[in-house]
């Protein structure tokens, strides 16, 4: 059992720190989205609500996953539990993407939505590789996971920047 703790302990902690940093960024962007959401009417408001709803869903899913991972890191666990928890998160994000692709947003907001979806898709790929890392211990899988998570973060940042620009218009 000690091998599992060491195996996931340092790298799992490192991965968790990066994810928690991303979550704090998400929480800040959540305040941005909601603080500025009531300035315009009609289609723009609908587009904003769609984007805010997408953000909220991802934020809730991420917070739930991180809470579960924190609990697992503080207790005795096995690889299977970590893998199952990660797979549940991946499945949740996939459902969010499906629902995010259904509505139509105003053309100006389409790049914001597309960047958010790209962010989520990269996050999914990141966790698929992270799951493989848990199974195999292959450090290359962990590196790929981290790179994809960074890419997801970049898409998230682009979406926020675009959203800010639109809100200033």
C-alpha positions in Angstrom: 0.0 0.0 0.0 3.0 2.3 0.7 4.0 2.0 -3.0 0.6 3.4 -4.1 0.9 6.3 -1.7 4.4 7.1 -2.9 3.4 6.5 -6.5 0.5 9.0 -6.4 1.7 11.1 -3.4 4.2 13.5 -5.0 3.0 13.5 -8.6 -0.6 13.4 -7.5 0.1 16.3 -5.1 1.8 18.2 -7.9 -1.1 17.5 -10.3 -3.6 18.6 -7.6 -1.7 21.8 -7.0 -1.9 22.7 -10.6 -5.6 21.8 -10.8 -6.3 23.8 -7.6 -4.5 26.8 -9.1 -6.7 26.5 -12.2 -9.8 26.2 -10.0 -8.9 29.5 -8.2 -8.6 31.1 -11.6 -11.9 29.6 -12.6 -13.5 31.0 -9.4 -12.1 34.5 -10.3 -13.5 34.2 -13.8 -16.8 33.1 -12.3 -17.1 36.4 -10.4 -16.2 38.2 -13.6 -18.9 36.5 -15.6 -21.6 37.0 -13.1 -20.7 40.6 -12.1 -20.9 41.8 -15.7 -23.8 39.7 -16.9 -26.7 42.2 -16.5 -25.4 45.0 -18.7 -27.1 44.2 -22.0 -30.5 42.7 -23.1 -31.9 40.2 -25.5 -29.8 37.9 -27.5 -26.6 39.1 -25.9 -28.0 38.3 -22.5 -29.0 34.8 -23.7 -25.5 34.2 -25.1 -24.0 35.4 -21.8 -26.3 33.1 -19.8 -25.3 30.1 -21.9 -21.6 30.8 -21.4 -22.1 31.5 -17.7 -24.1 28.3 -17.3 -21.3 26.3 -19.1 -18.8 27.9 -16.8 -20.9 27.1 -13.7 -21.3 23.5 -14.7 -17.6 23.0 -15.3 -16.8 24.8 -12.0 -19.1 22.6 -10.0 -17.8 19.5 -11.6 -14.2 20.6 -11.0 -14.8 21.5 -7.4 -16.5 18.1 -6.8 -13.7 16.2 -8.4 -11.0 18.1 -6.5 -12.9 17.6 -3.2 -13.0 13.9 -3.9 -9.3 13.8 -4.9 -8.3 15.7 -1.8 -10.2 13.2 0.4 -8.5 10.3 -1.4 -5.1 11.9 -1.0 -5.7 12.2 2.8 -6.9 8.6 3.2 -5.9 5.1 2.3 -7.0 4.5 -1.2 -6.1 2.3 -4.2 -5.5 2.9 -7.8 -9.0 1.6 -8.8 -10.7 4.2 -6.6 -8.6 7.0 -8.1 -9.2 5.7 -11.7 -13.0 5.4 -11.1 -13.2 8.9 -9.6 -11.2 10.3 -12.5 -13.4 8.5 -15.1 -16.6 9.8 -13.4 -15.2 13.3 -13.8 -14.3 12.7 -17.5 -17.8 11.4 -18.1 -19.3 14.5 -16.4 -17.2 16.8 -18.6 -18.3 14.9 -21.7 -22.0 15.5 -20.7 -21.3 19.2 -20.2 -19.8 19.4 -23.7 -22.8 17.8 -25.2 -25.1 20.2 -23.5 -22.8 23.2 -24.4 -23.0 22.3 -28.1 -26.8 22.4 -28.2 -27.6 26.1 -27.9 -26.9 28.7 -30.4 -25.1 31.9 -29.3 -24.8 35.2 -30.9 -22.0 35.2 -33.5 -19.8 37.5 -31.4 -20.0 35.0 -28.5 -19.3 32.0 -30.6 -15.5 32.2 -30.2 -15.9 32.5 -26.4 -18.1 29.3 -26.4 -15.7 27.5 -28.8 -12.7 28.3 -26.6 -14.5 27.0 -23.5 -15.4 23.8 -25.3 -11.8 23.5 -26.5 -10.7 24.0 -22.9 -13.0 21.3 -21.6 -11.9 18.9 -24.4 -8.3 19.4 -23.6 -9.0 18.9 -19.9 -10.8 15.6 -20.7 -7.7 14.5 -22.7 -5.5 15.5 -19.8 -7.4 13.3 -17.4 -7.4 10.4 -19.8 -3.6 10.5 -19.8 -3.6 11.1 -16.0 -5.7 8.0 -15.6 -3.2 6.1 -17.8 -0.4 7.4 -15.6 -2.1 6.1 -12.5 -2.5 2.7 -14.1 1.0 2.4 -15.6 3.2 4.8 -13.7 4.5 6.0 -17.1 5.9 9.5 -16.5 5.4 10.4 -20.1 1.7 10.0 -19.6 1.9 12.4 -16.6 3.8 14.9 -18.7 1.2 14.7 -21.5 -1.5 15.2 -19.0 0.1 18.3 -17.6 0.7 19.7 -21.1 -2.9 19.2 -22.0 -4.1 20.7 -18.8 -1.9 23.8 -19.5 -3.4 23.9 -23.0 -6.9 23.8 -21.5 -5.9 26.6 -19.2 -4.8 28.6 -22.2 -8.1 28.1 -24.0 -9.9 29.1 -20.8 -7.8 32.3 -20.6 -8.6 33.1 -24.3 -12.3 32.6 -23.6 -12.2 35.0 -20.6 -10.2 37.6 -22.6 -12.7 37.5 -25.4 -15.6 37.7 -23.0 -14.0 40.8 -21.4 -13.5 42.4 -24.8 -17.2 41.8 -25.7 -18.4 43.2 -22.4 -16.4 46.4 -23.0 -18.1 47.0 -26.3 
